[in-house]
């Protein structure tokens, strides 16, 4: 069972990946759009409870983002190396966490 860096949260791989029905970049972009709408106050209270991912911390100097999976209560680290993102939870470069992180980084850089 993997352990997330910095948080020492133990991860049940089967549980995490089944919650994101389509664990791909497009789903991450959708999650980011939902999160940003809530953050900007464009959604009602019901939508707040259904948010899957949120941005916890953006460390520009380390090229690292810390996301939070609200359904599983997990912290997820995405690291950018030479502008290529990598999810330390899924061990992939094309999961939903990557889609969310790319959007968050672009939004933060603007």
Phi and psi in degrees as GROMACS dihedral restraints (atoms count N, CA, C in turn):
[ dihedral_restraints ]
;  ai    aj    ak    al  type     phi  dphi    fc
    3     4     5     6     1   -69.6    20    10
    4     5     6     7     1   154.9    20    10
    6     7     8     9     1  -118.8    20    10
    7     8     9    10     1   129.1    20    10
    9    10    11    12     1   -70.2    20    10
   10    11    12    13     1   135.6    20    10
   12    13    14    15     1   -63.3    20    10
   13    14    15    16     1   152.6    20    10
   15    16    17    18     1    69.9    20    10
   16    17    18    19     1   -25.1    20    10
   18    19    20    21     1  -111.5    20    10
   19    20    21    22     1   -20.6    20    10
   21    22    23    24     1    57.4    20    10
   22    23    24    25     1    23.2    20    10
   24    25    26    27     1   -73.7    20    10
   25    26    27    28     1   130.9    20    10
   27    28    29    30     1   -81.6    20    10
   28    29    30    31     1   141.0    20    10
   30    31    32    33     1  -115.2    20    10
   31    32    33    34     1   130.9    20    10
   33    34    35    36     1   -97.6    20    10
   34    35    36    37     1   102.7    20    10
   36    37    38    39     1   -55.8    20    10
   37    38    39    40     1   -40.5    20    10
   39    40    41    42     1   -63.4    20    10
   40    41    42    43     1   -41.6    20    10
   42    43    44    45     1   -68.5    20    10
   43    44    45    46     1   -43.6    20    10
   45    46    47    48     1   -64.1    20    10
   46    47    48    49     1   -50.5    20    10
   48    49    50    51     1   -73.4    20    10
   49    50    51    52     1   -23.8    20    10
   51    52    53    54     1   -75.7    20    10
   52    53    54    55     1   -22.5    20    10
   54    55    56    57     1   -72.1    20    10
   55    56    57    58     1   -34.2    20    10
   57    58    59    60     1   -92.7    20    10
   58    59    60    61     1   101.5    20    10
   60    61    62    63     1   -57.5    20    10
   61    62    63    64     1   -43.8    20    10
   63    64    65    66     1  -116.9    20    10
   64    65    66    67     1    90.7    20    10
   66    67    68    69     1   -78.2    20    10
   67    68    69    70     1    73.6    20    10
   69    70    71    72     1  -138.2    20    10
   70    71    72    73     1   172.0    20    10
   72    73    74    75     1   -58.3    20    10
   73    74    75    76     1   -40.1    20    10
   75    76    77    78     1   -61.0    20    10
   76    77    78    79     1   -39.8    20    10
   78    79    80    81     1   -65.3    20    10
   79    80    81    82     1   -36.9    20    10
   81    82    83    84     1   -64.4    20    10
   82    83    84    85     1   -38.6    20    10
   84    85    86    87     1   -64.5    20    10
   85    86    87    88     1   -40.9    20    10
   87    88    89    90     1   -63.1    20    10
   88    89    90    91     1   -43.8    20    10
   90    91    92    93     1   -62.1    20    10
   91    92    93    94     1   -39.7    20    10
   93    94    95    96     1   -64.4    20    10
   94    95    96    97     1   -44.6    20    10
   96    97    98    99     1   -59.4    20    10
   97    98    99   100     1   -41.9    20    10
   99   100   101   102     1   -63.8    20    10
  100   101   102   103     1   -47.8    20    10
  102   103   104   105     1   -60.6    20    10
  103   104   105   106     1   -44.0    20    10
  105   106   107   108     1   -65.6    20    10
  106   107   108   109     1   -38.7    20    10
  108   109   110   111     1   -61.7    20    10
  109   110   111   112     1   -41.1    20    10
  111   112   113   114     1   -67.3    20    10
  112   113   114   115     1   -44.9    20    10
  114   115   116   117     1   -60.3    20    10
  115   116   117   118     1   -36.8    20    10
  117   118   119   120     1   -82.2    20    10
  118   119   120   121     1    -1.4    20    10
  120   121   122   123     1    80.3    20    10
  121   122   123   124     1    22.3    20    10
  123   124   125   126     1   -96.5    20    10
  124   125   126   127     1     8.1    20    10
  126   127   128   129     1  -128.2    20    10
  127   128   129   130     1   158.0    20    10
  129   130   131   132     1   -86.9    20    10
  130   131   132   133     1   178.5    20    10
  132   133   134   135     1   -60.1    20    10
  133   134   135   136     1   -35.9    20    10
  135   136   137   138     1   -61.2    20    10
  136   137   138   139     1   -40.2    20    10
  138   139   140   141     1   -66.1    20    10
  139   140   141   142     1   -31.6    20    10
  141   142   143   144     1   -58.6    20    10
  142   143   144   145     1   -35.8    20    10
  144   145   146   147     1   -76.2    20    10
  145   146   147   148     1   -18.6    20    10
  147   148   149   150     1  -101.8    20    10
  148   149   150   151     1    12.2    20    10
  150   151   152   153     1   -76.3    20    10
  151   152   153   154     1   129.0    20    10
  153   154   155   156     1   -83.0    20    10
  154   155   156   157     1   -54.4    20    10
  156   157   158   159     1  -119.9    20    10
  157   158   159   160     1   150.4    20    10
  159   160   161   162     1  -144.8    20    10
  160   161   162   163     1   157.0    20    10
  162   163   164   165     1   -87.7    20    10
  163   164   165   166     1   121.5    20    10
  165   166   167   168     1   -94.0    20    10
  166   167   168   169     1   -45.7    20    10
  168   169   170   171     1  -153.9    20    10
  169   170   171   172     1   142.0    20    10
  171   172   173   174     1  -122.6    20    10
  172   173   174   175     1   115.0    20    10
  174   175   176   177     1  -106.4    20    10
  175   176   177   178     1    92.2    20    10
  177   178   179   180     1   -58.7    20    10
  178   179   180   181     1   -43.7    20    10
  180   181   182   183     1   -67.3    20    10
  181   182   183   184     1   -25.7    20    10
  183   184   185   186     1  -100.0    20    10
  184   185   186   187     1     0.6    20    10
  186   187   188   189     1    51.4    20    10
  187   188   189   190     1    48.8    20    10
  189   190   191   192     1  -135.6    20    10
  190   191   192   193     1   139.8    20    10
  192   193   194   195     1  -121.5    20    10
  193   194   195   196     1   142.2    20    10
  195   196   197   198     1  -112.9    20    10
  196   197   198   199     1   117.9    20    10
  198   199   200   201     1  -103.7    20    10
  199   200   201   202     1   160.8    20    10
  201   202   203   204     1  -126.0    20    10
  202   203   204   205     1   127.8    20    10
  204   205   206   207     1   -89.5    20    10
  205   206   207   208     1   108.2    20    10
  207   208   209   210     1   -73.6    20    10
  208   209   210   211     1   -25.4    20    10
  210   211   212   213     1   -75.7    20    10
  211   212   213   214     1   -36.1    20    10
  213   214   215   216     1  -104.6    20    10
  214   215   216   217     1    -2.5    20    10
  216   217   218   219     1    54.2    20    10
  217   218   219   220     1    52.6    20    10
  219   220   221   222     1  -123.6    20    10
  220   221   222   223     1   144.9    20    10
  222   223   224   225     1   -93.7    20    10
  223   224   225   226     1   138.6    20    10
  225   226   227   228     1  -127.3    20    10
  226   227   228   229     1   125.4    20    10
  228   229   230   231     1   -99.3    20    10
  229   230   231   232     1   128.1    20    10
  231   232   233   234     1  -119.1    20    10
  232   233   234   235     1   124.3    20    10
  234   235   236   237     1  -113.6    20    10
  235   236   237   238     1   136.0    20    10
  237   238   239   240     1  -102.6    20    10
  238   239   240   241     1   120.5    20    10
  240   241   242   243     1  -119.1    20    10
  241   242   243   244     1   118.4    20    10
  243   244   245   246     1    52.7    20    10
  244   245   246   247     1    42.4    20    10
  246   247   248   249     1    65.4    20    10
  247   248   249   250     1    13.7    20    10
  249   250   251   252     1  -106.8    20    10
  250   251   252   253     1   120.1    20    10
  252   253   254   255     1   -80.8    20    10
  253   254   255   256     1   150.4    20    10
  255   256   257   258     1  -142.7    20    10
  256   257   258   259     1   129.6    20    10
  258   259   260   261     1   -90.8    20    10
  259   260   261   262     1   120.5    20    10
  261   262   263   264     1   -74.9    20    10
  262   263   264   265     1   -17.8    20    10
  264   265   266   267     1   -79.7    20    10
  265   266   267   268     1   -54.7    20    10
  267   268   269   270     1   -82.8    20    10
  268   269   270   271     1   -17.2    20    10
  270   271   272   273     1    60.0    20    10
  271   272   273   274     1    40.5    20    10
  273   274   275   276     1  -133.4    20    10
  274   275   276   277     1   164.5    20    10
  276   277   278   279     1  -115.8    20    10
  277   278   279   280     1    15.2    20    10
  279   280   281   282     1  -144.4    20    10
  280   281   282   283     1    32.2    20    10
  282   283   284   285     1   -91.7    20    10
  283   284   285   286     1   179.1    20    10
  285   286   287   288     1   -62.6    20    10
  286   287   288   289     1   -33.6    20    10
  288   289   290   291     1   -64.0    20    10
  289   290   291   292     1   -34.2    20    10
  291   292   293   294     1   -66.9    20    10
  292   293   294   295     1   -45.5    20    10
  294   295   296   297     1   -58.4    20    10
  295   296   297   298     1   -44.2    20    10
  297   298   299   300     1   -63.6    20    10
  298   299   300   301     1   -45.4    20    10
  300   301   302   303     1   -65.3    20    10
  301   302   303   304     1   -40.2    20    10
  303   304   305   306     1   -61.1    20    10
  304   305   306   307     1   -46.7    20    10
  306   307   308   309     1   -63.7    20    10
  307   308   309   310     1   -43.1    20    10
  309   310   311   312     1   -63.1    20    10
  310   311   312   313     1   -41.7    20    10
  312   313   314   315     1   -64.9    20    10
  313   314   315   316     1   -44.8    20    10
  315   316   317   318     1   -63.9    20    10
  316   317   318   319     1   -40.7    20    10
  318   319   320   321     1   -66.4    20    10
  319   320   321   322     1   -38.0    20    10
  321   322   323   324     1   -72.0    20    10
  322   323   324   325     1   -33.3    20    10
  324   325   326   327     1   -75.2    20    10
  325   326   327   328     1   -20.0    20    10
